Amino acid sequence: MATPAQIAQQVQLEREAIRCGLDKLYKNERHLAEKEYASASVHGVSSIKAAQSLVAQAIQDTFAKRINEGKNGAAYVEIKHYLSQFNDEREATILANIALKRTFDLVFSQKRKDSAKFPNTVSNTTVSIGASVEAECQMRWYEENDKELYTKIKKKYWLSSTGTEQKRTVMRLMMKRNDYLWDTWSAPVRARLGGWLLELICSTTGWFEKTYHWVGKKSTTLITPTDRYLEIQERLMHEASLFAPLSWPMLIEPNDWTNEVAGGYLLNEVQRGNSLVRRGDPTLRQPEKPLAFLNKLQKVAYQINPFIYEVAKQLDAKGYKIGKFKPLSYAAEWEIPSPPPDIDTNEEARWKYRKERTDAENNRKAYIRALHVRTTATMEVAKRFREYDRFYIPWSFDYRGRAYPIPAFLTPHDTDFGKSLLRFAEPSPMTYEAEDWLRFQCATTYGLDKSTMTDRIQWAKDNEDLISRIALDPMEHIHDWEEVEEPFQFIAACDELYHCVMACDRQTTSLCVATDATCSGMQILAGLARDKKTAMLVNVVPSDNPQDAYKTVAEAMINDVPEHLREYFDRKITKKSVMTVPYNATIRSSEKYIKEAFKKIMPKDAIKPSYQEAHDMAKALYAAMDKVAPGPLRVMGWIGRVMTAAIKSGKTEITWTTPSGFVVVQKRDKFNTERLELKLLGTCKFTVVTGVKGPDSRKHKSSGAPNLIHSLDASLLHLAFQRFDAPFSVIHDSVLCRATDMSILSTHVRETYMFLFAENDYLKDFANQIGAVEPPPIIGDLEPSSVIESTYFFC
C-alpha cells in the first residue's frame, strides 16, 4: 500500500508528464510554423481534411458552370489553359489539397526575414500557391513524356530526407539533360491561378481574410485567419492537449483495472487517453481471470540496471552506435566524402563527388530525423527513473486479450537496448538451477537461440573468459559483443552471470530471463487441429533437440529451388514466410520475404532471384508446408471460410470467448477512402465522412486466423500466471522472470497448454460460438498431454 507521501510523489510525476506532453505538443506546432510547414500541424491536418471536399466542389463548379459552358471571361482563360486536367472530382480534390496546404503553410508561418516582410502577403501567398500547382503539373508532364526515366530518377534521388524543392530541382536538372524542357509559368500566371484558388478557399471556408499591416503611411496586404478559424484552431488544440500527456512508468503500483473503474495512472488527465481494451467495445464486461492477470502484471516492480546505464552513458559520450543504440552524436561524425583534387577540371570526378556527398548528407539527415530519436528518448526516461529503487509499468489489453505496456519507453516491449535497462526490483536468492538459466540467457542473447539447452549451457561454461572480460570492462572489450544477436541484453547477462556465478560476490539475481515460444502460431494451430506432425516440428511434443520448422520446410522444397540459388538456400530464406503463414501471409508477401532474404546473404555480384523465381519458390513453400505441417493450413482455410459465411449471413461483427473468458470482438468495416497521389507531396490518404459502408468480409477472412491465434496465446498466459506468484512480464508469446523461477513458470505454461488442448476441444467450441455451418478440420493424432515433457516448448 502506497503511503500519502508516495502518492503525492506520483501525482507530482504525472503533473510533470502533463507539462512535458503539452510542451512537446506546442513546441512541435511552433517548429512546424517556423519551418513554414503548418499544414502538418495538429490543427492544419484536421482542417485541411475537413475543407478539401468543399474547395474541390467549388473548383468543379467553376469548370462546370463557367469554363465547360463557354462562359470563361478573361479571368478564366488561364484556368482552362493550365488547369483543365483538374476538372473531375478526384483531380479537383488534389488541386484543393495543394492550395490548402500552401495556404496554411504561409498564413501560419513564423518566418520573418525582417520586420517589413511577411510570408503571408497576398502576393506571396498567391504566387506560392500557383508555383506549387505548377510543380505538380511539371512532374506530371515529365512522367507522361518519359515514365521510365521519371521513375528511375525518383528511385535514385528522391530519398526520405530529400526536401520538396530539392526533389523538384533534381528532377528538372536530370530531365533537362535528356532534353525534356518544361515551359516555365510566368510569375503573373502563377499569381492569377493562385489567386483564384485562394479566393475559393476564403469564400468556401470563411477561415481567411485580407487585413492590412501599416508601417507609417505604407500598408501591406496580408492573408490572416478569421476569428471563426481561430476558434476552430483553439478547439482543435484543446482536444489535442487532452491526449498530450506523456506516458511514463509509475512510482507506485498502478490502480487496478475493473469493468467500472479505469486502472493505471492516478490523474484523469493522464489516464483518459487509455482504456482497458484498446480498440475494444467499452460496454463489454471482461471476466475475473484476465483482469487478475493484468492487475498482477502491473504490480511487478522494476529498477534501472546500473551496469547497462553506465555503459550507455559512455557510448553516448563517444558517439558509438551499437545495434538499436544510436546516439545523436554519432550523426555528427558522419563521414562526408572529401572533394577530389581535380574537381575543377575533371567533370566526371566532380559529378561523382557531388552524388556521393549528396547521398552521405541525405543519409545523415535521415539518421538525425529518425533513427536516434528512440535512443535519446529512452536515455531521458532512464535518467529520470534511475534514482528510484522501484517503479511500475501500467498495462492494458488489445481487443484480442494480449497485454501491452502503456508507456512507450523503458518497458519489456522496447528495443534490445531498452529491455536491457530493466531488471526486477525484487531479487531472489541464487540456486544451482538459476545458474544454468543465467547461462541459458547469456548464450541465447549471444545468438544461440536454436541450440539445445545443453549446448547453450555448455557454451557459457566454455566462454567464461569472454564473459569475464565483458562484465569487468565492457568498453575496453566492445569488439567482443557489439556484433552479437542482442548485444545489450547479452552484456547484462554477462554481468549477472559473472557476479552471481563466477565471482560469487552477488548472492541474489534480478535479471529478466526470457523464454520464447517456438513459432507460437504453429503451436496453437497444432493444438487446435490435434496435428502431431506439426506439433513435432514446433516442439509441442518431447524431443532431445529443439526442432526447426524453418529448416524442415527448406529441406522439403529444395528441389523446387533454381540451381543457381541452391548454395544460398537454407532456413534463413524460409524463416519469415513460415513464421507469418499462421497470420495469413499471402504468396505475394512470401515472394517479398524470399527475395529480401536472398539479397541479405548473397554476394553483391551474384544473380538474385527474379520475380518469377521468387513466386515459384513461394508457391513451393506453401506446398511443402502442406506436406510437413498439414493441420495449420487446413484450420486457417476453414476459419476464413466460416467467417466469410458468418458475415454474408448478416453478422456485422464476429465475437468469441477465449478459454480464460476474455471476450473478443472482431470488427472489420468498409469505409469510403481515397488516396491522393501528389507528385511532389507524396500520397495523402483521407476518409470521406459518409459513414460506415458495412462489414468487410474480405478483411474478416484475412484477419480471422491471426486474431484467433493471438487470442488463444493471450488466453494461455492469462491462465498460466494465475498460480505464479513471482515477478514476471510478457512480450506477446514470450515470458520473462528471474532465473530462480523459470523452471516453475515453464511448467505452468506447459500445463496450461495441455489444459487448453487436451482437456478441451476449443476448435469445436469456437465453431459453435460463431455459428459455423462447416465442421472444423481436426486430424486427431496428437495427445497434447505430452507437452508437459517438452523441454523446448518454450526456449
VOSETI-334018 format. One line per 5 residues: number of its first residue (from 1); their letters; for each residue x, y, z of C-alpha. Coordinates in steps of 0.25 Angstrom, whole numbers, plus 2048, in hexadecimal, padded with zeros to 3 digits. Layout:
<rs>
NUM> A> X/Y/Z; ... $
</rs>
This chain:
<rs>
1> MATPA> 800/800/800; 806/80D/7FC; 808/818/807; 802/826/805; 810/82B/802 $
6> QIAQQ> 812/821/7F7; 804/824/7F1; 808/833/7F1; 815/830/7EA; 80D/828/7E0 $
11> VQLER> 803/833/7DE; 80F/83D/7DC; 815/834/7D2; 808/833/7CA; 807/842/7CA $
16> EAIRC> 815/843/7C5; 811/839/7BA; 805/842/7B6; 80E/84E/7B6; 819/847/7AD $
21> GLDKL> 80E/842/7A4; 808/850/7A2; 816/856/7A0; 819/84B/795; 80B/84E/78E $
26> YKNER> 80D/85D/78D; 81C/85C/78A; 819/853/77F; 80E/85D/77A; 818/869/77B $
31> HLAEK> 823/861/774; 819/85E/768; 815/86C/767; 824/871/767; 827/867/75C $
36> EYASA> 81B/86C/754; 814/85F/755; 808/862/75E; 800/859/754; 806/84D/75C $
41> SVHGV> 802/853/76A; 7F6/84D/772; 7ED/858/76E; 7F2/858/760; 7F0/849/75D $
46> SSIKA> 7E2/849/763; 7DD/856/75C; 7E3/852/74E; 7DC/845/74F; 7CF/84B/752 $
51> AQSLV> 7D0/857/748; 7D5/850/73C; 7C8/84A/737; 7C1/858/738; 7CC/85E/730 $
56> AQAIQ> 7CD/853/726; 7BE/855/723; 7C0/864/721; 7CB/860/717; 7C2/857/710 $
61> DTFAK> 7B6/861/710; 7C0/86B/709; 7C3/861/6FE; 7B5/85C/6FC; 7AD/86A/6FD $
66> RINEG> 7B7/873/6F6; 7C2/86C/6EE; 7BB/860/6E9; 7AF/868/6E5; 7B8/872/6DE $
71> KNGAA> 7B5/87E/6E8; 7C4/87F/6EA; 7C6/88E/6EB; 7D4/894/6EB; 7D7/88F/6F9 $
76> YVEIK> 7D5/880/6F6; 7DC/87F/6E9; 7E9/87B/6F0; 7E2/872/6F9; 7DD/86A/6ED $
81> HYLSQ> 7EA/86A/6E6; 7F3/866/6F2; 7EA/85E/6FB; 7E0/857/6F2; 7E5/849/6F7 $
86> FNDER> 7E0/84C/705; 7D1/84C/701; 7CC/83F/707; 7C9/83C/715; 7D6/835/719 $
91> EATIL> 7DF/83F/711; 7D7/84B/717; 7DA/845/725; 7E9/844/722; 7E9/853/71E $
96> ANIAL> 7E1/857/72A; 7EB/84F/733; 7F7/856/72D; 7F1/864/72E; 7EC/862/73D $
101> KRTFD> 7FA/85C/741; 801/868/73B; 7F7/872/741; 7F9/86C/74F; 808/86C/74E $
106> LVFSQ> 809/87B/74B; 7FD/880/753; 803/87A/760; 811/87B/75C; 81A/881/767 $
111> KRKDS> 825/884/75D; 829/893/75D; 835/897/755; 834/8A5/75A; 829/8AE/761 $
116> AKFPN> 823/8B3/753; 822/8A5/74D; 817/89B/74F; 816/88D/749; 806/88F/749 $
121> TVSNT> 805/89B/740; 7FA/899/735; 804/89A/72A; 80E/890/731; 802/886/734 $
126> TVSIG> 7FC/886/726; 809/885/71F; 80D/87A/728; 800/872/726; 802/874/717 $
131> ASVEA> 810/86F/718; 80C/862/720; 801/85F/715; 80C/861/70A; 815/857/711 $
136> ECQMR> 80A/84D/711; 807/84F/702; 816/84F/6FF; 818/842/706; 80C/83C/6FE $
141> WYEEN> 812/841/6F1; 81F/83A/6F4; 818/82D/6F7; 80F/82E/6EB; 81B/831/6E2 $
146> DKELY> 825/826/6E7; 81F/81E/6F2; 82B/814/6F3; 835/81F/6F5; 82C/827/6FE $
151> TKIKK> 82A/81A/707; 839/818/706; 83D/826/70B; 833/825/717; 838/818/71B $
156> KYWLS> 847/81C/71B; 846/82A/720; 839/82C/728; 83D/827/736; 834/828/742 $
161> STGTE> 83D/834/747; 83C/83C/73A; 834/849/73A; 829/84C/731; 830/857/72A $
166> QKRTV> 83D/84F/729; 835/843/722; 82F/84D/718; 83D/853/715; 843/845/714 $
171> MRLMM> 838/841/70A; 839/84D/702; 848/84C/700; 848/83D/6FD; 83D/83F/6F3 $
176> KRNDY> 843/84B/6ED; 850/842/6EA; 847/839/6E2; 841/845/6DA; 834/846/6E2 $
181> LWDTW> 832/855/6E3; 826/85A/6EC; 81F/867/6E7; 820/86E/6F4; 814/876/6F8 $
186> SAPVR> 816/885/6FA; 814/88C/708; 807/893/703; 801/886/6FF; 805/87F/70C $
191> ARLGG> 7FF/88B/713; 7F2/88B/70C; 7F0/87C/70D; 7F4/87C/71C; 7EB/888/71E $
196> WLLEL> 7DF/881/718; 7E1/875/721; 7E4/87E/72D; 7D6/885/72B; 7CF/877/72A $
201> ICSTT> 7D6/873/738; 7D1/880/73E; 7C3/880/739; 7C0/872/73B; 7C6/870/749 $
206> GWFEK> 7C5/87E/74F; 7D2/87B/756; 7DB/886/750; 7DA/895/74C; 7E2/8A1/748 $
211> TYHWV> 7E8/8AA/752; 7F1/8B6/751; 7FE/8B8/759; 802/8C6/75A; 810/8CC/75B $
216> GKKST> 80F/8DB/75B; 807/8DE/74F; 80B/8D1/747; 802/8C5/749; 804/8B6/745 $
221> TLITP> 7F8/8AE/742; 7F8/8A0/749; 7F0/894/74A; 7ED/890/758; 7E4/887/75F $
226> TDRYL> 7D6/88C/763; 7D0/88B/771; 7C8/880/76D; 7D4/877/769; 7DC/87C/776 $
231> EIQER> 7D0/876/77E; 7D1/869/776; 7E0/869/778; 7DF/86B/787; 7D5/85F/788 $
236> LMHEA> 7DE/856/780; 7EA/859/788; 7E1/857/795; 7DD/849/790; 7EB/846/78D $
241> SLFAP> 7F0/84B/79A; 7E7/840/7A1; 7F0/835/79B; 7FD/83D/79C; 802/838/7AA $
246> LSWPM> 80E/82E/7A9; 80C/820/7AE; 818/81D/7B8; 819/811/7C1; 813/814/7CF $
251> LIEPN> 81A/815/7DD; 80F/80D/7E4; 806/801/7E0; 7FC/805/7D5; 7EE/806/7D8 $
256> DWTNE> 7E7/7F8/7D6; 7DE/7F7/7C9; 7D0/7F3/7CB; 7C4/7F4/7C2; 7BF/800/7C9 $
261> VAGGY> 7CB/808/7CC; 7D7/80B/7C3; 7E5/806/7C8; 7F3/80B/7C7; 7F6/819/7C9 $
266> LLNEV> 7F0/821/7D5; 7ED/82E/7CE; 7E1/82F/7C4; 7E9/838/7BB; 7F3/82D/7B9 $
271> QRGNS> 7EA/821/7B9; 7DF/826/7B0; 7E7/822/7A3; 7E8/813/7A7; 7DD/809/7A8 $
276> LVRRG> 7DC/7FB/7AE; 7DB/7F5/7A0; 7E1/7FC/794; 7D8/7FD/788; 7CE/7F5/790 $
281> DPTLR> 7BF/7F7/793; 7BF/7FF/7A0; 7B2/7FA/7A4; 7B7/7EB/7A5; 7BA/7E5/7B2 $
286> QPEKP> 7C7/7DD/7B3; 7C7/7D2/7BE; 7CF/7D0/7CA; 7DB/7C8/7C5; 7E0/7D1/7BA $
291> LAFLN> 7DE/7DD/7C4; 7E6/7D6/7CF; 7F1/7D3/7C5; 7F2/7E1/7C0; 7F2/7E7/7CE $
296> KLQKV> 7FD/7DD/7D3; 805/7E1/7C7; 804/7EF/7CB; 809/7EC/7D9; 817/7E8/7D5 $
301> AYQIN> 821/7F2/7D9; 82E/7F5/7D1; 83B/7FC/7D2; 845/802/7C9; 851/7F9/7C6 $
306> PFIYE> 85C/802/7CA; 866/7FA/7C3; 85F/7FC/7B5; 85C/80B/7B9; 86B/80E/7BB $
311> VAKQL> 86F/806/7AE; 864/80E/7A6; 869/81C/7AC; 877/818/7A7; 873/814/79A $
316> DAKGY> 86A/821/799; 876/82A/79C; 87F/823/792; 874/823/787; 875/814/786 $
321> KIGKF> 86A/80D/77E; 867/7FE/782; 85A/7F7/77E; 84E/7FF/781; 856/809/789 $
326> KPLSY> 858/815/780; 85C/821/787; 85B/82F/780; 86A/832/782; 86C/826/778 $
331> AAEWE> 866/82E/76D; 86F/83A/770; 87B/831/76C; 874/82C/75F; 87F/82B/755 $
336> IPSPP> 87D/835/749; 886/832/73D; 891/83B/73A; 892/842/72C; 89B/83C/722 $
341> PDIDT> 8A8/845/71F; 8A4/846/711; 896/84B/714; 897/858/70C; 89C/851/6FF $
346> NEEAR> 896/843/6FF; 887/843/6FD; 885/834/6FF; 88C/835/70C; 884/841/710 $
351> WKYRK> 877/83B/70D; 87B/82E/715; 87F/836/721; 872/83E/721; 86A/832/720 $
356> ERTDA> 872/82B/72C; 871/838/734; 862/839/732; 860/82B/736; 868/82C/742 $
361> ENNRK> 861/839/747; 853/833/744; 857/826/74C; 85C/82F/757; 84F/838/757 $
366> AYIRA> 846/82B/757; 84E/826/763; 84D/833/76B; 83E/834/768; 83A/826/76B $
371> LHVRT> 844/81B/770; 84A/822/77C; 83C/826/782; 839/81A/789; 847/818/78F $
376> TATME> 846/827/794; 838/825/79A; 83C/818/7A1; 848/81F/7A7; 840/82B/7AC $
381> VAKRF> 836/821/7B3; 840/819/7B9; 847/825/7BE; 83B/829/7C5; 838/81B/7CB $
386> REYDR> 846/817/7CF; 845/81D/7DD; 839/815/7E1; 83B/807/7E8; 82E/803/7E1 $
391> FYIPW> 824/807/7D6; 818/800/7D0; 812/7FF/7C2; 803/801/7BF; 7FE/7F7/7B5 $
396> SFDYR> 7F1/7F5/7AD; 7EB/7EB/7A3; 7E9/7EC/794; 7DC/7E7/78F; 7E1/7D8/78E $
401> GRAYP> 7E6/7D8/79C; 7F5/7DA/79A; 7FB/7E3/7A5; 803/7EF/7A0; 80A/7F9/7A9 $
406> IPAFL> 804/807/7A9; 812/80F/7A9; 819/80F/79C; 827/80F/7A2; 82E/807/7AD $
411> TPHDT> 825/7FA/7AC; 827/7EC/7A9; 822/7EF/79B; 82D/7F8/798; 839/7F6/78F $
416> DFGKS> 845/7ED/793; 84B/7F9/79A; 83E/7FE/7A1; 83B/7F0/7A6; 84A/7EE/7AC $
421> LLRFA> 848/7FB/7B4; 83D/7F3/7BC; 83F/7EA/7C8; 835/7E5/7D2; 835/7ED/7DF $
426> EPSPM> 833/7E1/7E8; 840/7D8/7E7; 83F/7C9/7EA; 84A/7C0/7F1; 853/7B9/7E7 $
431> TYEAE> 851/7AA/7E5; 858/79F/7DD; 84D/79F/7D3; 84D/7AE/7D2; 85C/7AD/7CE $
436> DWLRF> 858/7A5/7C1; 84D/7AF/7BE; 857/7BA/7BE; 860/7B3/7B5; 854/7B0/7AC $
441> QCATT> 851/7BF/7AC; 85F/7C2/7A9; 860/7B8/79D; 852/7BB/798; 855/7CA/796 $
446> YGLDK> 863/7C7/791; 85B/7C1/785; 85A/7B2/789; 84B/7B2/789; 84A/7A6/780 $
451> STMTD> 854/79D/788; 850/793/792; 84F/797/7A1; 85B/78E/7A4; 863/795/799 $
456> RIQWA> 85F/7A3/79E; 863/7A0/7AC; 870/79A/7A8; 873/7A6/79F; 872/7AF/7AB $
461> KDNED> 87B/7A6/7B3; 885/7A5/7A7; 886/7B4/7A5; 888/7B9/7B4; 894/7C1/7AF $
466> LISRI> 88C/7C9/7A5; 880/7CB/7AF; 88A/7D0/7BA; 891/7DA/7B1; 883/7E0/7AD $
471> ALDPM> 87E/7E0/7BB; 88B/7E7/7C0; 88D/7F1/7B5; 883/7F1/7AA; 888/7FE/7A3 $
476> EHIHD> 896/7F8/7A2; 891/7EB/79C; 886/7F1/794; 88B/7E9/788; 887/7DC/78F $
481> WEEVE> 878/7E0/790; 874/7EB/786; 870/7E1/77B; 869/7D6/783; 85A/7D4/781 $
486> EPFQF> 855/7DC/78D; 861/7E4/792; 85B/7EC/79D; 853/7E0/7A3; 860/7D8/7A1 $
491> IAACD> 869/7E1/7A9; 85E/7E2/7B4; 85E/7D2/7B5; 86D/7D2/7B5; 86D/7DC/7C1 $
496> ELYHC> 863/7D4/7C9; 86A/7C6/7C5; 878/7CB/7C9; 874/7D1/7D7; 869/7C7/7DB $
501> VMACD> 871/7BA/7D6; 87F/7BD/7D3; 884/7C7/7DD; 879/7C4/7E7; 879/7D2/7EC $
506> RQTTS> 86A/7D3/7E9; 861/7CA/7F1; 853/7CD/7EA; 84F/7CF/7DC; 845/7D9/7D6 $
511> LCVAT> 848/7D7/7C7; 83C/7D5/7BE; 83E/7C8/7B7; 835/7C5/7AB; 830/7B9/7A4 $
516> DATCS> 828/7B9/797; 81E/7B0/791; 823/7A8/785; 81B/7AE/77A; 80F/7B0/783 $
521> GMQIL> 805/7B2/777; 808/7A4/772; 808/79E/781; 7FA/7A4/783; 7F5/79E/775 $
526> AGLAR> 7FB/791/778; 7F3/790/785; 7E6/795/77E; 7E8/78A/773; 7EE/77F/77C $
531> DKKTA> 7F8/77E/772; 804/776/777; 80D/779/76A; 80C/788/76C; 80E/786/77C $
536> MLVNV> 81B/77F/77A; 820/78A/771; 81D/795/77B; 822/78E/788; 814/78B/78D $
541> VPSDN> 818/77C/790; 825/778/797; 832/777/78F; 841/776/792; 844/782/78A $
546> PQDAY> 83C/78E/786; 834/78C/779; 836/796/76E; 829/798/765; 830/7A2/75C $
551> KTVAE> 83B/799/759; 831/78D/757; 829/795/74D; 836/79A/746; 83B/78B/744 $
556> AMIND> 82D/787/73F; 82D/791/734; 83C/791/730; 839/78A/722; 830/796/71E $
561> VPEHL> 83B/7A0/720; 842/7A5/714; 850/79E/712; 858/7AB/713; 851/7AF/721 $
566> REYFD> 853/7A1/728; 860/7A4/72E; 85A/7B0/735; 84D/7A9/739; 84B/7A6/748 $
571> RKITK> 841/7A8/753; 844/7B7/753; 83D/7B8/746; 830/7B1/74B; 830/7B7/759 $
576> KSVMT> 828/7C3/757; 81E/7BD/74E; 81C/7B0/757; 81B/7B9/763; 810/7C2/75C $
581> VPYNA> 808/7B7/756; 7FF/7B5/762; 7FC/7C4/761; 7F6/7C3/753; 803/7C7/74C $
586> TIRSS> 800/7C7/73D; 808/7C1/732; 80B/7CF/72D; 811/7D3/73B; 819/7C6/73B $
591> EKYIK> 81F/7C9/72E; 824/7D6/734; 829/7CF/740; 831/7C5/738; 837/7D0/72F $
596> EAFKK> 83B/7D8/73B; 842/7CC/742; 84A/7C8/735; 84E/7D7/734; 854/7D7/742 $
601> IMPKD> 85C/7CA/741; 861/7CA/732; 86D/7D2/72D; 86A/7DF/726; 86F/7DA/719 $
606> AIKPS> 866/7CD/71A; 85A/7CC/711; 84E/7CE/71A; 841/7C6/719; 837/7CC/70E $
611> YQEAH> 829/7CF/712; 824/7C3/70B; 82E/7BA/712; 82A/7C0/720; 81C/7BE/71C $
616> DMAKA> 81E/7AF/719; 826/7AD/726; 81B/7B4/72E; 811/7AA/728; 81A/79F/72A $
621> LYAAM> 81C/7A3/739; 80D/7A2/73B; 80C/794/734; 818/790/73D; 811/795/74A $
626> DKVAP> 804/78D/746; 80D/781/746; 815/783/752; 80A/78A/75A; 7FC/787/755 $
631> GPLRV> 7F4/78C/760; 7F7/79B/761; 7F3/79E/752; 7E6/796/753; 7E2/79C/760 $
636> MGWIG> 7E5/7AA/75A; 7DD/7A7/74E; 7D2/7A3/756; 7D2/7AF/75F; 7D2/7B8/753 $
641> RVMTA> 7C6/7B1/74C; 7BD/7B1/759; 7C0/7BF/75C; 7BD/7C3/74E; 7B0/7BB/74F $
646> AIKSG> 7AC/7C2/75C; 7AD/7D0/756; 7A6/7CC/74A; 79B/7C7/753; 798/7D4/759 $
651> KTEIT> 7A2/7D6/764; 7A9/7E3/765; 7B4/7DE/76F; 7B9/7D1/774; 7BA/7CE/783 $
656> WTTPS> 7C0/7C3/78A; 7C5/7C0/799; 7D2/7BA/79B; 7D5/7AF/7A6; 7D9/7BA/7B0 $
661> GFVVV> 7CB/7C0/7AE; 7D1/7CD/7A6; 7C6/7D2/79C; 7CC/7D5/78E; 7C4/7DD/785 $
666> QKRDK> 7CA/7DD/777; 7C4/7E9/76F; 7C9/7EC/761; 7C1/7F6/75A; 7C2/7FD/74C $
671> FNTER> 7C4/80C/74B; 7C3/815/73F; 7D2/818/73E; 7DA/81F/733; 7E9/821/730 $
676> LELKL> 7EE/82D/72A; 7FB/82B/722; 802/839/723; 80F/838/71B; 818/840/724 $
681> LGTCK> 810/840/731; 80E/831/731; 802/828/734; 7F7/82F/73C; 7EC/826/742 $
686> FTVVT> 7DF/82C/746; 7D2/826/74A; 7C5/82B/744; 7BB/82C/750; 7AF/825/74B $
691> GVKGP> 7AE/81B/756; 7B2/80C/756; 7AE/804/74A; 7AD/7F7/751; 7B5/7EB/756 $
696> DSRKH> 7C1/7E7/74D; 7C0/7D8/74A; 7CE/7D8/744; 7D4/7DE/750; 7CD/7D5/759 $
701> KSSGA> 7D2/7C9/751; 7E1/7CE/751; 7E1/7D2/760; 7D9/7C7/766; 7E4/7BC/767 $
706> PNLIH> 7EF/7C6/76D; 7E5/7CC/777; 7E0/7BF/77C; 7EF/7BA/77D; 7F2/7C7/785 $
711> SLDAS> 7E6/7C6/78E; 7EA/7B8/791; 7F9/7BA/794; 7F4/7C6/79D; 7EA/7BD/7A4 $
716> LLHLA> 7F5/7B3/7A7; 7FD/7BE/7AE; 7F0/7C3/7B6; 7EE/7B5/7BB; 7FD/7B1/7BD $
721> FQRFD> 800/7BD/7C6; 7F4/7BB/7D0; 7FD/7B1/7D8; 80A/7B9/7D6; 80E/7C2/7E2 $
726> APFSV> 81C/7C7/7DE; 81F/7D3/7D6; 81D/7D1/7C7; 81A/7D8/7BA; 815/7D4/7AC $
731> IHDSV> 819/7D8/79D; 80D/7D3/795; 810/7C4/796; 81D/7C5/79D; 81E/7C5/7AD $
736> LCRAT> 829/7CB/7B6; 82C/7C8/7C4; 838/7C7/7CE; 842/7BB/7CB; 83D/7B4/7D8 $
741> DMSIL> 82F/7B4/7D4; 830/7B0/7C5; 82E/7A1/7C7; 821/7A3/7CF; 81C/7AD/7C5 $
746> STHVR> 81F/7A4/7B9; 818/798/7BF; 80C/7A1/7C2; 80C/7A5/7B3; 80D/797/7AE $
751> ETYMF> 802/792/7B8; 7F9/79D/7B3; 7FB/799/7A4; 7F7/78B/7A8; 7EB/790/7AF $
756> LFAEN> 7E7/799/7A3; 7E8/78E/798; 7E8/781/79F; 7DC/783/7A9; 7D5/78C/7A0 $
761> DYLKD> 7D1/78B/791; 7D2/79A/78F; 7D0/79A/77F; 7C2/794/781; 7BF/79E/78C $
766> FANQI> 7C3/7A9/782; 7BB/7A3/777; 7AF/7A3/780; 7B1/7B1/785; 7B1/7B7/777 $
771> GAVEP> 7A7/7AE/771; 7B0/7A7/767; 7A8/79F/75D; 7B4/797/759; 7BB/78D/763 $
776> PPIIG> 7C9/790/767; 7D5/788/761; 7DB/780/76D; 7E6/776/769; 7E5/770/777 $
781> DLEPS> 7F2/768/778; 7F9/772/783; 7F8/770/792; 7FA/77E/798; 7FD/778/7A5 $
786> SVIES> 80B/774/7A0; 80F/783/7A0; 811/782/7AF; 81E/77B/7AC; 823/784/7A1 $
791> TYFFC> 830/78B/7A4; 82F/794/798; 821/799/798; 826/7A6/79E; 834/7A8/79B $
</rs>
